[in-house]
Amino acid sequence: MLQLITREFKRFFKDSTLVSVFFLAPIVYSLLIGNIYKKGKVEDLPVIVVDQDNTPLSNTLIEMIRDNEKLQVVEVKSNNTFTQEDLVKEKAVLAIVIPDRFEADILQKRYPEVNTYINTTNLLTANLATTATQMSLGTFSAGVEMKANLKKDPSSGGQFEPFKANYIRLFNPGANYFTYMFPGMLMVVFQQVLLLGLAVSFSREFEQNTFKSELLNSTGSALKLMFVKVFPFWILSIVLAGIFYSFHVIFKAPLPYDLWPFAINTGCFVVAVSMLGVLLSVVLKDSLRATQILMLIAAPAFVMGGYSWPLSAMPEGVQMIANAIPLTPFLEAHKSMLFQRAPLADIMPQLKALGLQAGIYGVLAWAVLSFHIYRAKRQSKAD
């Protein structure tokens, strides 16, 4: 028995791939997740203020909002038109609307209403921003109430409440966690399936010695070989996307309202993921190792992608890694279109990021594959 156990230990430590997965993966994940949440809090959440009053009292309220470390006023408007569109455009978490005659109504005890419109496409940031706004409005209300009580005749009694605060949820009115998480998790699976399939696209050819005997006998063009490998996945990804959206129907999750922008975003995503998969496949030349490396990328992608914990709260190094993964810009655009019905123009930065990733990974994959072709041909001539 002892001899068999010793044998298993020896076999384990002789397998460098198994050792790296068993020990390296936990270390990498621990460092990565620790750095993502190390800050432990989210600050400078973007908010929009609509000041329809523009009086000393409304300006004081805006300053109190600015003084809150969790909030950052990115725009102050004088009218309440296109506010919902501005929430999407500015990627703001909420919009605070100070009504006309705000100061006058407070002084005349008419109990004005301050409406806060909350962008609930990200429930975490929405809740944090709402809590911070409640704190700012509560502090302002207490200050106004204190001043009013000092001026008031003590014999009059009663408590003065300066204004009413209303909170209106947008895009996910019920704050439904399933509605929020389900689409994002399906897209994580989408990326993982594509990466796992493409991880062995070329590495298996190298392992089975069919790279020279079959592929190079048909064509010596690196571009043609790359296209041959990725094209089946592009076709199958259409079927896969259809399967995912059918589950949206089954579970009554949000559905695309306009298929054309979704098709463009998904197409750019599939191309970028394909190029990344091909690159690692031709670099590593070992299907098992390529699969393991891609799993290391795919597993924490959702956490790093900013879908729940915002990218702005992560260290710059983690942000750089996250922005190199196709899932990050894709999910940002996907979420905007699914919940906010963002038009194609609003997701152009994400589409450009996916295009840049596809270009960089594609060129690198082409260069490495061209080198393998050149070396294989030279070796054939030498033989």
GUGU-656664 format. One line per 2 residues: number of its first residue (from 1); for each residue x, y, z of N, C-alpha, C. Coordinates in steps of 0.2 Angstrom, whole numbers, plus 5000, padded with zeros to 4 digits. Example, Ala and Ser with C-alpha at 12.3 -4.5 7.8 and 13.67 -1.06 7.14 Angstrom:
BEGIN
1> 5066:4972:5039:5062:4978:5039:5066:4984:5039 ~ 5064:4989:5035:5068:4995:5036:5064:5000:5039;
This chain:
BEGIN
1> 5004:4994:5000:5000:5000:5000:5004:5006:5000 ~ 5009:5006:5004:5014:5012:5005:5018:5013:4998;
3> 5019:5008:4995:5023:5008:4989:5019:5011:4983 ~ 5012:5009:4983:5008:5012:4978:5006:5020:4980;
5> 5006:5022:4986:5005:5029:4988:5011:5033:4985 ~ 5017:5030:4987:5023:5033:4985:5023:5034:4977;
7> 5021:5029:4974:5021:5029:4966:5017:5035:4964 ~ 5011:5035:4967:5006:5041:4965:5009:5048:4966;
9> 5013:5048:4972:5016:5055:4973:5021:5056:4968 ~ 5025:5051:4966:5030:5052:4961:5027:5054:4954;
11> 5022:5050:4952:5018:5052:4946:5015:5059:4946 ~ 5013:5061:4951:5010:5068:4952:5015:5073:4951;
13> 5021:5073:4954:5026:5078:4953:5030:5077:4947 ~ 5029:5072:4943:5032:5071:4937:5028:5075:4931;
15> 5022:5075:4933:5017:5078:4928:5017:5086:4929 ~ 5021:5090:4925:5022:5097:4926:5015:5100:4925;
17> 5011:5098:4921:5005:5101:4919:5000:5100:4925 ~ 5000:5095:4928:4996:5093:4934:4998:5097:4940;
19> 5004:5098:4941:5007:5101:4946:5005:5109:4946 ~ 5006:5112:4940:5005:5119:4938:4998:5120:4940;
21> 4993:5116:4937:4986:5117:4938:4984:5116:4946 ~ 4987:5111:4949:4985:5110:4956:4988:5116:4961;
23> 4994:5118:4959:4997:5123:4964:4996:5130:4961 ~ 4997:5131:4955:4998:5138:4952:4991:5141:4951;
25> 4986:5137:4949:4979:5140:4948:4976:5143:4955 ~ 4977:5140:4960:4974:5143:4966:4978:5149:4968;
27> 4985:5149:4967:4989:5155:4969:4986:5161:4964 ~ 4986:5160:4958:4984:5165:4953:4977:5167:4954;
29> 4972:5163:4955:4965:5165:4957:4965:5169:4963 ~ 4969:5167:4969:4969:5170:4975:4971:5177:4974;
31> 4977:5178:4971:4980:5185:4970:4975:5189:4965 ~ 4972:5186:4960:4968:5190:4956:4962:5192:4960;
33> 4958:5188:4963:4952:5190:4966:4953:5194:4972 ~ 4959:5193:4976:4961:5197:4981:4962:5204:4979;
35> 4965:5205:4973:4967:5212:4970:4960:5215:4968 ~ 4956:5211:4965:4949:5214:4963:4945:5217:4968;
37> 4945:5214:4974:4941:5216:4979:4945:5219:4985 ~ 4951:5220:4984:4956:5223:4989:4953:5230:4992;
39> 4951:5234:4987:4949:5241:4989:4943:5240:4994 ~ 4939:5235:4993:4933:5234:4997:4927:5239:4997;
41> 4928:5244:4993:4923:5249:4992:4923:5252:4985 ~ 4917:5255:4983:4917:5258:4977:4916:5266:4978;
43> 4920:5270:4975:4919:5277:4975:4918:5280:4969 ~ 4916:5286:4969:4915:5291:4963:4911:5287:4958;
45> 4905:5285:4960:4900:5282:4956:4897:5288:4952 ~ 4897:5288:4945:4894:5294:4941:4887:5295:4942;
47> 4885:5301:4944:4878:5303:4944:4877:5310:4940 ~ 4871:5310:4938:4868:5316:4935:4864:5320:4939;
49> 4864:5327:4940:4860:5331:4944:4856:5336:4939 ~ 4849:5336:4939:4845:5340:4935:4843:5346:4940;
51> 4846:5352:4940:4844:5357:4944:4839:5362:4940 ~ 4833:5361:4941:4828:5365:4938:4827:5372:4942;
53> 4830:5372:4948:4829:5378:4952:4834:5383:4952 ~ 4840:5381:4952:4846:5385:4952:4846:5391:4957;
55> 4845:5389:4963:4845:5394:4969:4851:5392:4974 ~ 4852:5396:4978:4857:5395:4983:4856:5388:4987;
57> 4849:5387:4988:4848:5380:4992:4849:5374:4987 ~ 4847:5375:4981:4848:5369:4977:4856:5368:4975;
59> 4860:5374:4975:4867:5373:4974:4870:5370:4980 ~ 4867:5371:4986:4870:5368:4992:4869:5361:4992;
61> 4863:5359:4990:4862:5352:4989:4867:5348:4984 ~ 4868:5351:4979:4873:5349:4974:4880:5348:4977;
63> 4882:5353:4981:4888:5353:4984:4889:5347:4989 ~ 4883:5346:4993:4883:5340:4997:4883:5333:4994;
65> 4880:5333:4988:4881:5327:4984:4888:5326:4981 ~ 4891:5332:4979:4898:5331:4977:4903:5329:4983;
67> 4901:5331:4989:4906:5330:4995:4905:5322:4997 ~ 4900:5319:4994:4900:5312:4996:4905:5308:4992;
69> 4909:5304:4995:4915:5301:4992:4913:5295:4987 ~ 4907:5293:4988:4904:5287:4984:4901:5290:4978;
71> 4900:5297:4977:4897:5299:4971:4901:5304:4968 ~ 4900:5305:4961:4904:5310:4957:4899:5313:4952;
73> 4898:5319:4953:4893:5322:4948:4897:5323:4942 ~ 4894:5320:4937:4897:5320:4930:4894:5325:4925;
75> 4888:5327:4927:4884:5332:4923:4879:5336:4928 ~ 4878:5342:4927:4873:5346:4930:4869:5349:4924;
77> 4862:5347:4924:4858:5350:4919:4853:5355:4922 ~ 4850:5359:4917:4845:5364:4920:4838:5361:4918;
79> 4837:5356:4913:4831:5354:4912:4830:5346:4912 ~ 4825:5344:4913:4824:5336:4914:4822:5333:4907;
81> 4825:5335:4902:4824:5332:4895:4829:5327:4893 ~ 4828:5321:4891:4833:5316:4889:4837:5314:4894;
83> 4834:5314:4900:4838:5312:4906:4840:5304:4906 ~ 4835:5300:4904:4836:5293:4904:4841:5292:4899;
85> 4841:5295:4893:4846:5294:4888:4853:5296:4890 ~ 4853:5302:4894:4860:5304:4897:4862:5299:4902;
87> 4858:5295:4906:4860:5290:4910:4864:5285:4906 ~ 4862:5283:4901:4865:5278:4897:4871:5281:4894;
89> 4871:5287:4891:4877:5290:4888:4883:5291:4892 ~ 4881:5293:4898:4886:5295:4903:4888:5289:4908;
91> 4885:5283:4907:4886:5277:4911:4885:5279:4918 ~ 4880:5284:4919:4878:5286:4926:4874:5281:4930;
93> 4875:5281:4936:4871:5276:4941:4864:5278:4943 ~ 4864:5285:4943:4857:5288:4945:4857:5295:4943;
95> 4851:5298:4942:4850:5305:4941:4846:5308:4946 ~ 4848:5313:4949:4844:5317:4954:4841:5323:4952;
97> 4834:5324:4952:4830:5329:4949:4828:5334:4955 ~ 4831:5340:4955:4829:5345:4959:4823:5349:4956;
99> 4817:5350:4958:4812:5353:4955:4812:5360:4954 ~ 4809:5363:4950:4808:5370:4950:4804:5373:4956;
101> 4806:5379:4958:4804:5382:4964:4805:5378:4970 ~ 4811:5374:4970:4813:5370:4976:4814:5374:4982;
103> 4818:5379:4982:4819:5384:4988:4813:5387:4990 ~ 4809:5390:4985:4803:5394:4987:4798:5389:4990;
105> 4797:5383:4988:4792:5378:4991:4794:5376:4998 ~ 4801:5375:4999:4803:5373:5005:4802:5379:5010;
107> 4803:5385:5008:4802:5391:5013:4795:5392:5014 ~ 4791:5390:5009:4783:5391:5010:4780:5384:5013;
109> 4784:5380:5015:4782:5373:5017:4777:5370:5013 ~ 4779:5369:5006:4774:5366:5001:4777:5359:5000;
111> 4782:5357:5003:4784:5350:5003:4786:5348:4996 ~ 4791:5351:4993:4793:5349:4986:4796:5342:4986;
113> 4796:5339:4980:4798:5332:4979:4805:5332:4975 ~ 4810:5328:4978:4816:5327:4974:4816:5320:4972;
115> 4816:5319:4965:4815:5312:4962:4822:5310:4960 ~ 4824:5304:4962:4830:5300:4960:4829:5294:4956;
117> 4831:5295:4950:4830:5289:4945:4836:5285:4945 ~ 4835:5278:4946:4841:5274:4948:4842:5269:4942;
119> 4848:5269:4939:4850:5264:4934:4851:5257:4937 ~ 4847:5253:4937:4847:5246:4940:4850:5241:4936;
121> 4854:5243:4930:4857:5237:4926:4862:5234:4930 ~ 4865:5237:4935:4870:5234:4939:4867:5235:4946;
123> 4865:5230:4949:4861:5230:4956:4866:5232:4961 ~ 4872:5230:4961:4877:5232:4966:4878:5240:4966;
125> 4880:5243:4961:4882:5250:4960:4875:5254:4962 ~ 4870:5251:4959:4863:5255:4960:4862:5255:4968;
127> 4863:5250:4972:4861:5250:4979:4866:5254:4982 ~ 4873:5254:4980:4878:5258:4984:4876:5266:4983;
129> 4875:5267:4976:4873:5274:4975:4867:5277:4978 ~ 4862:5273:4978:4856:5274:4982:4857:5276:4989;
131> 4861:5272:4992:4862:5273:4999:4866:5279:5001 ~ 4871:5280:4996:4875:5287:4997:4870:5293:4996;
133> 4866:5292:4991:4861:5298:4989:4857:5299:4995 ~ 4854:5294:4998:4850:5294:5004:4853:5298:5010;
135> 4860:5296:5010:4864:5300:5016:4864:5307:5014 ~ 4866:5309:5008:4867:5316:5006:4860:5320:5007;
137> 4855:5317:5004:4848:5320:5005:4846:5321:5012 ~ 4848:5315:5016:4846:5316:5023:4850:5321:5027;
139> 4856:5321:5026:4860:5327:5029:4858:5334:5027 ~ 4856:5335:5021:4854:5341:5018:4847:5343:5022;
141> 4843:5338:5022:4836:5339:5025:4837:5340:5032 ~ 4841:5337:5036:4842:5338:5043:4845:5345:5044;
143> 4849:5348:5040:4852:5354:5040:4846:5360:5039 ~ 4842:5359:5034:4837:5363:5033:4832:5363:5038;
145> 4830:5357:5041:4826:5357:5046:4828:5360:5053 ~ 4835:5360:5054:4838:5363:5060:4837:5370:5060;
147> 4839:5373:5054:4838:5380:5053:4831:5383:5054 ~ 4826:5379:5051:4819:5381:5051:4817:5381:5059;
149> 4819:5376:5062:4817:5375:5069:4820:5381:5074 ~ 4826:5383:5072:4829:5388:5076:4825:5395:5075;
151> 4822:5396:5069:4818:5402:5067:4811:5401:5070 ~ 4809:5395:5071:4802:5394:5072:4800:5396:5080;
153> 4794:5398:5081:4792:5399:5087:4791:5393:5091 ~ 4794:5392:5097:4794:5386:5100:4787:5383:5102;
155> 4783:5388:5103:4776:5386:5105:4772:5383:5100 ~ 4774:5384:5093:4770:5382:5088:4770:5374:5087;
157> 4775:5371:5090:4776:5363:5090:4776:5361:5083 ~ 4776:5354:5083:4777:5351:5076:4784:5350:5074;
159> 4785:5346:5069:4791:5345:5066:4791:5346:5058 ~ 4796:5350:5056:4796:5352:5049:4800:5348:5045;
161> 4797:5345:5040:4801:5341:5035:4801:5345:5028 ~ 4807:5347:5026:4808:5351:5020:4805:5349:5014;
163> 4807:5342:5012:4805:5340:5006:4804:5332:5006 ~ 4801:5329:5001:4800:5322:5000:4805:5319:4995;
165> 4808:5314:4996:4813:5311:4992:4810:5304:4989 ~ 4809:5304:4982:4806:5298:4979:4812:5294:4975;
167> 4812:5288:4975:4817:5284:4971:4813:5279:4966 ~ 4815:5281:4960:4812:5277:4954:4817:5273:4951;
169> 4816:5266:4950:4820:5262:4947:4819:5261:4940 ~ 4825:5262:4936:4824:5261:4929:4828:5255:4926;
171> 4825:5252:4920:4828:5247:4917:4827:5240:4920 ~ 4827:5239:4926:4826:5233:4930:4822:5235:4936;
173> 4815:5237:4935:4811:5241:4940:4811:5236:4946 ~ 4810:5230:4945:4809:5225:4951:4815:5223:4955;
175> 4821:5226:4952:4828:5224:4955:4828:5217:4955 ~ 4826:5213:4950:4826:5206:4950:4833:5203:4949;
177> 4836:5199:4953:4843:5197:4953:4844:5192:4947 ~ 4838:5188:4946:4839:5183:4940:4839:5187:4934;
179> 4835:5192:4933:4835:5196:4927:4842:5199:4926 ~ 4845:5201:4931:4852:5204:4931:4857:5199:4929;
181> 4857:5193:4933:4863:5189:4932:4862:5184:4926 ~ 4857:5182:4925:4856:5176:4920:4859:5178:4913;
183> 4858:5184:4910:4861:5185:4903:4868:5185:4904 ~ 4871:5188:4909:4878:5188:4909:4882:5182:4910;
185> 4879:5177:4914:4881:5171:4915:4881:5166:4909 ~ 4876:5167:4905:4876:5163:4899:4881:5165:4894;
187> 4883:5172:4894:4888:5174:4889:4895:5172:4892 ~ 4896:5171:4898:4902:5168:4901:4903:5161:4898;
189> 4897:5157:4898:4898:5150:4896:4899:5150:4888 ~ 4896:5155:4885:4897:5156:4878:4905:5157:4876;
191> 4908:5161:4880:4915:5162:4879:4919:5156:4881 ~ 4917:5153:4886:4921:5147:4888:4921:5141:4883;
193> 4915:5140:4881:4914:5135:4876:4918:5136:4869 ~ 4918:5142:4867:4922:5144:4861:4929:5143:4862;
195> 4932:5146:4868:4939:5145:4870:4941:5138:4870 ~ 4937:5134:4874:4939:5127:4875:4939:5123:4868;
197> 4934:5125:4863:4934:5122:4857:4940:5124:4853 ~ 4942:5130:4853:4948:5133:4849:4954:5131:4852;
199> 4955:5130:4858:4961:5128:4862:4965:5122:4858 ~ 4961:5118:4856:4964:5112:4853:4964:5112:4845;
201> 4962:5118:4842:4961:5118:4835:4968:5116:4831 ~ 4973:5120:4833:4980:5118:4830:4984:5114:4834;
203> 4983:5114:4841:4988:5110:4845:4987:5103:4844 ~ 4980:5101:4843:4979:5094:4842:4982:5091:4835;
205> 4983:5096:4830:4986:5094:4824:4994:5093:4825 ~ 4997:5097:4829:5004:5096:4831:5005:5090:4835;
207> 5000:5088:4839:5001:5082:4843:5000:5076:4839 ~ 4996:5076:4834:4994:5070:4830:4998:5070:4824;
209> 5003:5075:4823:5008:5075:4817:5004:5076:4811 ~ 4998:5079:4811:4994:5080:4805:4995:5087:4802;
211> 4999:5091:4806:5000:5098:4803:5003:5098:4797 ~ 5008:5094:4796:5012:5094:4790:5009:5089:4785;
213> 5007:5083:4787:5004:5078:4783:4998:5080:4780 ~ 4993:5083:4783:4987:5085:4780:4985:5092:4779;
215> 4987:5096:4784:4985:5104:4783:4990:5107:4778 ~ 4997:5106:4778:5001:5109:4774:5001:5106:4767;
217> 4999:5100:4766:4998:5097:4760:4992:5100:4756 ~ 4988:5103:4759:4982:5107:4756:4983:5114:4755;
219> 4987:5117:4759:4988:5124:4758:4994:5126:4763 ~ 4998:5131:4761:5003:5134:4765:5002:5141:4767;
221> 4996:5143:4766:4994:5150:4769:4991:5150:4776 ~ 4994:5154:4780:4992:5154:4787:4985:5157:4788;
223> 4984:5162:4783:4977:5165:4784:4972:5159:4782 ~ 4973:5156:4777:4968:5150:4775:4967:5145:4780;
225> 4973:5143:4783:4972:5138:4789:4968:5141:4795 ~ 4970:5147:4796:4966:5150:4802:4958:5151:4800;
227> 4957:5152:4794:4950:5153:4792:4946:5146:4793 ~ 4950:5141:4790:4947:5134:4790:4946:5132:4797;
229> 4950:5134:4802:4949:5132:4809:4943:5136:4812 ~ 4943:5142:4811:4938:5146:4815:4931:5146:4812;
231> 4930:5145:4805:4924:5146:4802:4919:5141:4804 ~ 4920:5135:4806:4915:5130:4809:4912:5133:4815;
233> 4917:5136:4819:4915:5138:4826:4910:5145:4825 ~ 4912:5149:4820:4908:5154:4818:4900:5152:4816;
235> 4900:5147:4812:4893:5144:4810:4890:5141:4817 ~ 4893:5137:4820:4890:5134:4826:4889:5139:4832;
237> 4892:5145:4832:4891:5150:4837:4884:5153:4836 ~ 4881:5153:4829:4875:5155:4828:4870:5151:4831;
239> 4871:5144:4831:4866:5139:4834:4867:5140:4841 ~ 4873:5141:4844:4873:5142:4851:4870:5148:4854;
241> 4870:5153:4850:4867:5159:4852:4859:5158:4852 ~ 4857:5155:4847:4850:5153:4847:4848:5149:4853;
243> 4852:5144:4855:4850:5140:4861:4850:5145:4867 ~ 4855:5149:4868:4855:5153:4874:4848:5158:4874;
245> 4847:5161:4868:4841:5165:4868:4834:5161:4869 ~ 4834:5155:4867:4828:5151:4868:4827:5150:4876;
247> 4833:5150:4879:4832:5149:4887:4830:5156:4890 ~ 4831:5161:4886:4829:5168:4889:4821:5167:4888;
249> 4818:5164:4883:4811:5164:4882:4808:5159:4888 ~ 4812:5153:4889:4809:5148:4893:4809:5151:4900;
251> 4814:5155:4902:4815:5157:4909:4812:5165:4910 ~ 4810:5167:4904:4807:5174:4904:4812:5179:4906;
253> 4818:5179:4904:4823:5183:4904:4823:5189:4899 ~ 4826:5195:4900:4825:5200:4895:4828:5197:4888;
255> 4824:5200:4883:4826:5198:4876:4828:5204:4872 ~ 4832:5203:4867:4834:5209:4863:4828:5212:4859;
257> 4828:5218:4859:4822:5222:4856:4824:5223:4849 ~ 4830:5223:4847:4833:5225:4840:4838:5220:4839;
259> 4837:5215:4834:4842:5210:4833:4848:5212:4830 ~ 4848:5217:4826:4854:5219:4822:4860:5221:4826;
261> 4859:5226:4831:4865:5228:4835:4867:5222:4839 ~ 4863:5217:4841:4865:5211:4845:4869:5207:4841;
263> 4867:5206:4834:4870:5202:4830:4877:5205:4828 ~ 4878:5211:4828:4885:5214:4827:4889:5213:4833;
265> 4886:5215:4839:4890:5214:4845:4893:5207:4846 ~ 4888:5202:4845:4889:5195:4846:4895:5193:4840;
267> 4894:5195:4834:4899:5193:4829:4906:5196:4831 ~ 4906:5202:4833:4913:5204:4835:4916:5201:4840;
269> 4912:5199:4845:4914:5195:4851:4916:5188:4849 ~ 4913:5185:4845:4915:5178:4842:4921:5178:4839;
271> 4922:5183:4834:4928:5184:4831:4934:5185:4835 ~ 4933:5190:4840:4939:5191:4845:4941:5185:4849;
273> 4936:5181:4852:4937:5175:4855:4940:5170:4851 ~ 4938:5170:4845:4941:5165:4840:4949:5166:4839;
275> 4950:5172:4838:4957:5174:4837:4962:5173:4844 ~ 4959:5174:4849:4962:5173:4856:4963:5165:4856;
277> 4958:5161:4855:4959:5154:4855:4964:5151:4851 ~ 4964:5154:4844:4969:5151:4839:4976:5153:4842;
279> 4977:5159:4844:4983:5162:4846:4986:5157:4851 ~ 4983:5156:4857:4985:5151:4862:4986:5144:4859;
281> 4982:5142:4855:4983:5135:4852:4989:5135:4848 ~ 4991:5140:4844:4998:5139:4840:5004:5141:4844;
283> 5003:5144:4850:5009:5146:4854:5010:5140:4859 ~ 5005:5137:4862:5007:5132:4866:5008:5125:4863;
285> 5004:5123:4858:5006:5117:4854:5004:5111:4858 ~ 5001:5112:4863:4999:5106:4868:4992:5107:4870;
287> 4987:5102:4867:4980:5103:4868:4978:5104:4876 ~ 4981:5099:4880:4980:5099:4887:4982:5106:4890;
289> 4988:5108:4889:4990:5114:4892:4986:5120:4889 ~ 4985:5120:4883:4981:5126:4880:4974:5126:4883;
291> 4971:5120:4884:4965:5120:4888:4965:5123:4895 ~ 4970:5121:4898:4971:5123:4905:4972:5131:4905;
293> 4976:5134:4901:4978:5141:4901:4971:5145:4899 ~ 4968:5142:4894:4961:5146:4893:4956:5145:4898;
295> 4956:5140:4902:4952:5139:4908:4954:5144:4913 ~ 4960:5145:4914:4963:5150:4919:4960:5157:4917;
297> 4960:5158:4910:4957:5165:4908:4949:5165:4909 ~ 4946:5160:4907:4939:5160:4906:4936:5160:4913;
299> 4938:5156:4918:4935:5156:4924:4934:5162:4928 ~ 4939:5167:4929:4938:5173:4932:4936:5179:4928;
301> 4934:5177:4922:4933:5183:4917:4926:5187:4919 ~ 4921:5183:4922:4915:5186:4924:4917:5191:4930;
303> 4921:5189:4934:4922:5193:4940:4926:5199:4938 ~ 4931:5198:4933:4935:5204:4931:4932:5208:4926;
305> 4926:5206:4923:4923:5209:4917:4919:5216:4919 ~ 4918:5217:4926:4915:5223:4928:4907:5222:4927;
307> 4905:5216:4926:4897:5215:4926:4894:5217:4933 ~ 4898:5215:4938:4895:5216:4945:4899:5221:4949;
309> 4905:5219:4950:4910:5224:4953:4913:5228:4948 ~ 4912:5235:4949:4914:5239:4943:4922:5239:4942;
311> 4924:5240:4936:4931:5240:4934:4934:5246:4937 ~ 4931:5252:4938:4934:5258:4941:4936:5256:4948;
313> 4933:5251:4952:4935:5250:4959:4941:5245:4959 ~ 4944:5242:4953:4949:5237:4953:4956:5241:4952;
315> 4961:5238:4954:4968:5241:4952:4969:5241:4945 ~ 4973:5246:4943:4975:5247:4936:4977:5240:4932;
317> 4981:5237:4936:4984:5230:4933:4978:5225:4931 ~ 4974:5225:4936:4968:5220:4934:4964:5223:4929;
319> 4963:5230:4929:4959:5233:4923:4962:5231:4916 ~ 4969:5231:4916:4972:5230:4910:4971:5223:4908;
321> 4971:5218:4912:4970:5211:4911:4963:5210:4908 ~ 4958:5213:4912:4951:5213:4910:4949:5216:4904;
323> 4953:5221:4902:4951:5224:4895:4954:5220:4890 ~ 4959:5215:4891:4962:5211:4886:4957:5205:4885;
325> 4952:5204:4889:4948:5198:4888:4942:5200:4884 ~ 4940:5197:4878:4934:5199:4874:4927:5200:4878;
327> 4927:5196:4884:4920:5196:4887:4919:5203:4890 ~ 4924:5206:4892:4923:5213:4896:4919:5218:4892;
329> 4922:5220:4886:4918:5225:4882:4912:5222:4879 ~ 4912:5215:4878:4905:5212:4875:4900:5213:4880;
331> 4901:5211:4887:4896:5211:4892:4894:5218:4893 ~ 4898:5223:4893:4896:5230:4894:4891:5232:4888;
333> 4893:5230:4882:4888:5232:4877:4882:5228:4877 ~ 4882:5222:4879:4877:5217:4879:4872:5219:4885;
335> 4874:5221:4890:4870:5224:4896:4866:5230:4894 ~ 4870:5235:4891:4867:5241:4889:4861:5240:4884;
337> 4862:5236:4879:4857:5235:4874:4851:5231:4877 ~ 4853:5226:4881:4847:5222:4884:4843:5225:4889;
339> 4846:5229:4893:4842:5233:4899:4840:5240:4897 ~ 4845:5243:4894:4844:5251:4893:4842:5252:4885;
341> 4841:5247:4881:4840:5247:4874:4844:5253:4871 ~ 4850:5252:4872:4855:5257:4869:4856:5256:4862;
343> 4856:5261:4858:4857:5260:4851:4864:5258:4849 ~ 4865:5257:4843:4871:5254:4840:4877:5260:4841;
345> 4875:5266:4841:4880:5272:4842:4883:5272:4849 ~ 4879:5270:4854:4881:5270:4861:4886:5265:4862;
347> 4886:5259:4858:4891:5254:4860:4897:5254:4855 ~ 4898:5259:4852:4903:5259:4847:4910:5258:4851;
349> 4911:5261:4856:4917:5260:4860:4919:5253:4861 ~ 4914:5249:4863:4915:5242:4865:4916:5238:4858;
351> 4912:5240:4853:4914:5237:4847:4921:5238:4844 ~ 4923:5244:4845:4930:5246:4843:4935:5242:4847;
353> 4934:5241:4854:4938:5237:4858:4938:5230:4856 ~ 4933:5227:4854:4932:5220:4852:4936:5219:4845;
355> 4935:5224:4841:4939:5224:4834:4946:5225:4835 ~ 4948:5229:4840:4956:5229:4841:4958:5223:4844;
357> 4955:5220:4849:4957:5213:4851:4957:5208:4846 ~ 4952:5208:4841:4952:5203:4836:4958:5204:4831;
359> 4960:5211:4830:4965:5212:4826:4972:5210:4829 ~ 4973:5212:4835:4980:5211:4838:4981:5203:4839;
361> 4976:5200:4842:4976:5192:4842:4977:5189:4836 ~ 4973:5191:4831:4973:5188:4824:4980:5189:4821;
363> 4983:5195:4821:4990:5196:4818:4995:5192:4822 ~ 4995:5192:4828:5000:5188:4832:4999:5180:4831;
365> 4993:5178:4830:4992:5171:4828:4994:5169:4821 ~ 4993:5174:4817:4995:5173:4810:5003:5173:4810;
367> 5006:5177:4813:5014:5177:4814:5017:5171:4816 ~ 5014:5168:4822:5016:5162:4825:5015:5156:4820;
369> 5009:5156:4817:5007:5151:4813:5012:5151:4807 ~ 5013:5157:4804:5017:5157:4798:5024:5155:4800;
371> 5027:5156:4806:5033:5153:4808:5033:5146:4808 ~ 5028:5143:4811:5027:5135:4811:5027:5132:4804;
373> 5024:5136:4799:5023:5134:4792:5030:5134:4789 ~ 5034:5139:4790:5040:5140:4788:5045:5135:4790;
375> 5045:5134:4797:5049:5129:4800:5048:5122:4797 ~ 5041:5120:4797:5039:5114:4794:5041:5112:4787;
377> 5041:5118:4783:5043:5117:4776:5050:5116:4775 ~ 5054:5120:4779:5061:5119:4779:5064:5112:4782;
379> 5060:5110:4787:5062:5103:4789:5060:5098:4784 ~ 5055:5099:4780:5053:5094:4775:5058:5094:4769;
381> 5061:5100:4768:5066:5100:4763:5073:5097:4765 ~ 5074:5098:4772:5080:5095:4774:5080:5087:4774;
383> 5073:5085:4776:5072:5077:4776:5073:5074:4768;
